[in-house]
Amino acid sequence: MDINDLRVLETVLAFVVFVGIVAWVWSGRSQRRFDEAALAPFDGEERERIRNEREQARRGRKKQ
């Protein structure tokens, strides 16, 4: 095993980790946590307004 084999192994492992992270982010289980994190920069009133708008949009999509 030479240095090139180690480089190939490192590249393959990095790709597998990348695909795992993408799968985790796009899974529906973490969506609520990510939505809350996306609202972190806003103050309380603005945060509540955005939450309400998102909830109304979700309800609208479910009815269709």
Secondary structure, DSSP 8 states (H G I E B T S, - for coil): --HHHHHHHHHHHHHHHHHHHHHHHHSGGGHHHHHHHHTTTS-HHHHHHHHHHHHHHHHHHHH-
